[in-house]
Amino acid sequence: MDMLRGNAIAEADLTDWRKLAQGIHARYVVDDFSEATRFVVAIGAAGDEIGHHPKVSMGPGHVDLKLSSDDAIYREDDGTEHVVEWVTQQDVDLARRITTIAADHGLAADPTAVSVVELGLDTPDSATIAPVWASLLTGNPEDQGRGTPGDEVRDGEGRVPNLWFGDAPTDITQQRFHLEVYVAPEVADARIAAVVAAGGAVLESNDDGLTVVADQDGNRGVLCVDVSAVPAD
């Protein structure tokens, strides 16, 4: 099934969900564990009908959900196809169904609470070093390039953050490791303001939704918003 571009996700108008990194994410607020369990069971039944399910994480007062497809098709401009992890139409359809289930259970979504953290490492030769990081992070060499046409390391069991590789010259002297923090669009400005209030600095910001910040020692992080998937006003 073809991957959906950001504009298609935006046009789906999934009010409970936000596009972060490779998937769409939602958090639903629950009163207790029993309520969370009933909700997840209902989601499971809906997923069984189409043979597709979200990744689920439960915590005190919430149920977190991620929807993506492991067999999405990405096509390059020359027609070359890659199987990647990304959002497809089946994810959008199931997201709508889950929103209805949540309403039936009297549960409210908190889209501002969703977040994803990934690791970024700048290198001139990702193909050489990626096997080392796959071995260290997951112990499975097949996690190098899982769900991506590049060398990115993605744990098939979801235990550790994804590690992607950025281009860097061989003589780079700046920090090579940084965090990628994906947040909902409506909380990005507040998150950046909090960084600045804590003594951090904004080094760069662009229209692609990426804001590079640094702490007092110069260590960098990137706040990421997928602006391509934000519905038009």
C-alpha positions as CSV (number, residue, x, y, z in Angstrom):
1,M,0.0,0.0,0.0
2,D,1.3,3.4,-0.9
3,M,2.7,5.7,1.8
4,L,0.7,8.8,2.4
5,R,2.4,12.2,2.0
6,G,1.9,14.9,4.6
7,N,-0.8,16.7,2.7
8,A,-2.9,13.6,2.4
9,I,-2.6,13.1,6.2
10,A,-3.6,16.7,6.8
11,E,-6.6,16.4,4.5
12,A,-7.8,13.4,6.5
13,D,-8.4,15.8,9.4
14,L,-7.7,13.3,12.2
15,T,-8.5,15.6,15.1
16,D,-7.3,13.2,17.8
17,W,-4.1,12.3,16.1
18,R,-0.8,14.0,15.3
19,K,1.9,13.0,12.7
20,L,5.2,12.5,14.5
21,A,8.2,10.9,12.8
22,Q,7.1,7.8,10.9
23,G,3.6,7.4,12.3
24,I,0.4,9.1,13.6
25,H,0.0,9.2,17.4
26,A,-2.8,9.7,19.8
27,R,-3.1,9.9,23.6
28,Y,-6.5,9.1,25.3
29,V,-7.1,10.1,28.9
30,V,-8.5,7.3,31.1
31,D,-9.6,7.2,34.8
32,D,-8.1,3.9,35.7
33,F,-6.4,0.7,34.4
34,S,-9.8,-1.1,34.0
35,E,-11.1,1.6,31.7
36,A,-7.8,1.6,29.7
37,T,-8.1,-2.2,29.3
38,R,-11.7,-2.1,28.1
39,F,-10.6,0.6,25.5
40,V,-7.7,-1.4,24.3
41,V,-9.8,-4.6,23.9
42,A,-12.3,-2.7,21.8
43,I,-9.4,-1.3,19.7
44,G,-8.1,-4.8,19.3
45,A,-11.4,-6.1,18.0
46,A,-11.6,-3.3,15.4
47,G,-8.0,-4.1,14.3
48,D,-8.8,-7.8,14.0
49,E,-11.5,-6.9,11.4
50,I,-8.9,-5.5,9.1
51,G,-5.8,-7.3,10.2
52,H,-4.0,-4.2,11.4
53,H,-3.3,-2.9,14.9
54,P,-1.7,0.1,16.6
55,K,1.3,0.0,18.9
56,V,-0.1,0.5,22.4
57,S,1.5,1.9,25.6
58,M,-0.5,2.3,28.8
59,G,0.5,4.5,31.7
60,P,-1.2,6.1,34.7
61,G,-4.2,8.0,33.3
62,H,-3.6,7.4,29.6
63,V,-3.4,5.1,26.7
64,D,-0.9,6.0,23.9
65,L,-1.3,4.8,20.4
66,K,0.9,4.8,17.3
67,L,-0.3,3.8,13.8
68,S,2.0,3.0,11.0
69,S,2.4,0.3,8.3
70,D,5.6,-1.8,8.0
71,D,4.9,-2.4,4.3
72,A,4.3,1.1,3.0
73,I,5.6,1.7,-0.5
74,Y,7.8,4.7,-1.1
75,R,8.6,5.6,-4.7
76,E,11.5,7.7,-5.8
77,D,11.2,10.2,-8.7
78,D,12.7,7.6,-11.0
79,G,10.1,5.0,-10.0
80,T,12.4,3.0,-7.7
81,E,10.2,1.4,-4.9
82,H,11.2,0.9,-1.3
83,V,9.3,-0.9,1.4
84,V,9.2,1.5,4.4
85,E,7.5,2.1,7.7
86,W,5.1,5.0,7.2
87,V,1.5,6.0,7.3
88,T,-0.9,4.4,4.8
89,Q,-4.6,4.6,4.1
90,Q,-5.3,1.7,6.4
91,D,-3.7,3.7,9.3
92,V,-6.0,6.6,8.6
93,D,-9.0,4.4,8.4
94,L,-8.2,2.7,11.7
95,A,-7.4,6.0,13.3
96,R,-10.9,7.2,12.5
97,R,-12.4,4.0,13.9
98,I,-10.4,4.4,17.1
99,T,-11.6,7.9,17.5
100,T,-15.2,6.6,17.3
101,I,-14.5,3.9,19.8
102,A,-13.0,6.5,22.2
103,A,-16.1,8.6,21.9
104,D,-18.3,5.6,22.6
105,H,-16.2,5.0,25.7
106,G,-16.5,8.6,26.8
107,L,-12.7,9.1,26.5
108,A,-11.1,12.4,25.5
109,A,-7.9,12.8,23.4
110,D,-5.0,14.9,24.5
111,P,-3.1,15.5,21.2
112,T,-0.7,18.0,22.8
113,A,0.8,15.2,25.0
114,V,2.2,13.0,22.2
115,S,5.9,13.1,21.6
116,V,8.6,10.9,20.0
117,V,12.4,11.0,20.7
118,E,14.9,9.9,18.1
119,L,18.7,10.0,18.0
120,G,20.7,11.7,15.3
121,L,24.3,11.0,14.5
122,D,26.3,13.0,11.9
123,T,28.8,10.9,10.0
124,P,30.5,10.9,6.6
125,D,30.0,7.1,6.3
126,S,26.8,5.7,7.8
127,A,27.1,2.4,6.0
128,T,30.3,1.6,7.9
129,I,29.2,2.6,11.4
130,A,25.5,1.6,11.3
131,P,26.2,-2.1,12.0
132,V,28.0,-1.2,15.2
133,W,25.1,0.9,16.4
134,A,22.5,-1.8,15.4
135,S,24.5,-4.3,17.3
136,L,24.8,-2.1,20.4
137,L,21.2,-0.7,20.4
138,T,19.2,-3.8,19.5
139,G,21.6,-6.8,19.0
140,N,20.0,-7.5,15.6
141,P,21.9,-6.5,12.4
142,E,18.6,-6.6,10.5
143,D,17.5,-3.5,12.3
144,Q,19.9,-1.5,10.1
145,G,17.7,-0.1,7.4
146,R,14.5,-1.6,8.8
147,G,11.6,0.3,7.3
148,T,13.8,2.9,5.6
149,P,15.8,3.1,2.3
150,G,18.8,4.4,4.3
151,D,21.0,3.0,7.1
152,E,18.8,4.2,10.0
153,V,18.7,1.8,12.9
154,R,15.1,1.0,14.0
155,D,14.4,-1.6,16.7
156,G,11.9,-4.0,15.4
157,E,10.6,-4.5,18.9
158,G,10.4,-0.8,19.7
159,R,12.5,-0.9,22.8
160,V,14.9,1.9,22.0
161,P,14.7,5.2,20.0
162,N,15.4,5.2,16.3
163,L,18.9,6.2,15.3
164,W,19.3,8.1,12.0
165,F,22.4,9.4,10.3
166,G,23.0,12.9,9.0
167,D,25.6,13.9,6.5
168,A,28.9,15.3,7.8
169,P,32.3,16.1,6.4
170,T,35.2,13.9,7.4
171,D,36.8,16.7,9.3
172,I,33.8,17.7,11.3
173,T,34.7,19.1,14.8
174,Q,31.2,20.0,16.1
175,Q,28.9,17.8,18.2
176,R,27.9,14.7,16.2
177,F,25.2,13.2,18.5
178,H,21.9,15.1,19.1
179,L,18.3,14.3,20.1
180,E,15.4,14.7,17.7
181,V,12.2,15.5,19.7
182,Y,9.0,15.3,17.7
183,V,6.0,17.2,19.2
184,A,2.5,18.3,18.2
185,P,2.4,21.6,16.3
186,E,0.4,23.4,18.9
187,V,3.0,22.9,21.7
188,A,6.2,23.7,19.7
189,D,6.3,27.4,20.5
190,A,5.8,26.8,24.2
191,R,8.5,24.1,24.2
192,I,11.0,26.4,22.5
193,A,10.1,29.2,25.0
194,A,10.8,26.9,27.9
195,V,14.2,26.0,26.5
196,V,15.1,29.7,26.2
197,A,13.7,30.4,29.7
198,A,15.9,27.6,31.0
199,G,19.0,29.3,29.6
200,G,19.1,27.6,26.2
201,A,19.4,29.2,22.8
202,V,17.7,28.9,19.5
203,L,20.4,28.4,16.8
204,E,18.3,27.9,13.7
205,S,14.7,27.6,12.7
206,N,13.2,26.9,9.3
207,D,9.8,26.6,7.5
208,D,10.2,22.8,7.5
209,G,9.3,22.7,11.2
210,L,12.9,22.1,12.5
211,T,14.3,24.3,15.3
212,V,17.9,23.7,16.4
213,V,18.5,24.6,20.1
214,A,21.5,24.4,22.3
215,D,22.3,24.2,26.0
216,Q,24.8,26.5,27.8
217,D,27.6,24.1,26.8
218,G,26.7,24.2,23.2
219,N,25.1,20.7,23.0
220,R,22.4,20.7,20.4
221,G,19.0,19.2,20.0
222,V,16.3,19.6,17.3
223,L,12.6,20.2,18.0
224,C,10.7,18.7,15.1
225,V,7.1,19.4,13.8
226,D,5.8,17.7,10.7
227,V,4.3,20.8,9.1
228,S,3.5,18.9,5.9
229,A,0.8,17.0,7.9
230,V,-0.8,20.1,9.6
231,P,-4.3,20.8,8.3
232,A,-4.8,24.2,6.6
233,D,-6.7,26.8,8.6
